[in-house]
Amino acid sequence: MSLPTVDGPLPLALIGLTVVAGLVDAVSYLGLGHVFVANMTGNVVFLGFVAGGAADISAALSLVALAAFALGALAGGRLGRNSDGHRGRLLAVSSSVQALAVAGAFLVSLASFDASAMPSCCSLRSPWGFRPPPPAASV
């Protein structure tokens, strides 16, 4: 017998988004010039490597990813504040924004296959900062 939950499909959707974030990070690290777009810790570490003298890591890509993340986090915070506490609507809107940004990044990568990774890095980074906050723990 399963216990009823007030969260509905939200936990499963968040687990799915977590898996996708890991896949996006793996693909971006391997294909976009060694930059993470889903988790920012790696980019901060890369900036530390650059400060320490590493020549094969791009500080510009890491800085663009961090800036785009900050913009996405700001937009996500504003959306969360204006969602009137309706988590389903917040999840739907933020997931739609993420899907559109990933589709845009895909189109940019098709159009500029041999060009810089900067446009794809920026367009992938913003929506990951735009994720809805985790559900509050119930007491």
FENBEL-V423319 format. One record per residue. N is the residue number from 1. RES is the residue in one small letter. OMEGA is omega in whole degrees, 0 to 359 (* if undefined). D_LAST is the distance of its C-alpha to the last C-alpha in Angstrom with 2 decimals. Layout:
[[N:RES:OMEGA:D_LAST] [N:RES:OMEGA:D_LAST]]
//
This chain:
[[1:m:180:22.52] [2:s:179:19.70] [3:l:178:16.31] [4:p:180:15.86] [5:t:179:13.84] [6:v:183:13.04] [7:d:180:14.09] [8:g:183:17.67] [9:p:185:20.10] [10:l:180:18.25] [11:p:179:17.27] [12:l:178:20.88] [13:a:179:22.31] [14:l:176:20.58] [15:i:177:21.91] [16:g:178:25.26] [17:l:178:25.26] [18:t:178:24.60] [19:v:179:27.58] [20:v:179:29.70] [21:a:178:28.92] [22:g:178:30.22] [23:l:179:33.27] [24:v:178:34.00] [25:d:180:33.86] [26:a:180:36.23] [27:v:182:38.65] [28:s:179:38.63] [29:y:183:39.24] [30:l:188:42.13] [31:g:184:43.57] [32:l:175:42.95] [33:g:176:44.44] [34:h:175:41.76] [35:v:176:38.97] [36:f:178:35.32] [37:v:180:33.93] [38:a:180:30.37] [39:n:189:29.22] [40:m:182:30.60] [41:t:180:30.58] [42:g:179:33.82] [43:n:176:35.54] [44:v:177:34.86] [45:v:179:36.31] [46:f:177:39.27] [47:l:175:39.92] [48:g:177:40.05] [49:f:179:42.57] [50:v:178:44.64] [51:a:178:44.61] [52:g:175:45.82] [53:g:179:48.71] [54:a:185:47.70] [55:a:186:50.02] [56:d:180:48.75] [57:i:183:45.33] [58:s:176:45.09] [59:a:182:43.45] [60:a:180:43.96] [61:l:179:41.92] [62:s:179:39.00] [63:l:177:39.18] [64:v:179:39.39] [65:a:178:36.33] [66:l:179:34.34] [67:a:179:35.59] [68:a:176:34.86] [69:f:180:31.31] [70:a:178:30.87] [71:l:178:32.28] [72:g:178:30.07] [73:a:177:26.92] [74:l:179:28.17] [75:a:178:28.84] [76:g:177:25.48] [77:g:178:23.70] [78:r:177:25.91] [79:l:180:25.34] [80:g:179:21.54] [81:r:183:21.98] [82:n:184:24.43] [83:s:178:22.69] [84:d:176:21.13] [85:g:180:17.71] [86:h:186:19.42] [87:r:179:18.30] [88:g:178:21.02] [89:r:178:23.69] [90:l:179:22.55] [91:l:181:22.73] [92:a:181:26.08] [93:v:183:27.63] [94:s:178:26.64] [95:s:177:27.77] [96:s:178:30.98] [97:v:179:31.69] [98:q:181:31.23] [99:a:178:33.52] [100:l:180:36.13] [101:a:179:36.12] [102:v:177:36.56] [103:a:177:39.33] [104:g:178:40.94] [105:a:178:40.82] [106:f:179:42.40] [107:l:177:45.16] [108:v:181:45.78] [109:s:176:46.08] [110:l:183:48.58] [111:a:183:50.59] [112:s:187:50.75] [113:f:183:50.69] [114:d:182:52.76] [115:a:182:51.54] [116:s:178:48.90] [117:a:186:45.29] [118:m:181:44.13] [119:p:180:43.61] [120:s:179:41.62] [121:c:183:39.52] [122:c:183:38.67] [123:s:176:37.98] [124:l:185:35.70] [125:r:186:33.76] [126:s:183:32.78] [127:p:180:30.70] [128:w:172:28.64] [129:g:185:27.54] [130:f:181:26.80] [131:r:176:23.88] [132:p:178:20.81] [133:p:179:17.80] [134:p:179:15.18] [135:p:180:12.29] [136:a:179:9.34] [137:a:178:6.44] [138:s:184:3.77] [139:v:*:0.00]]
//
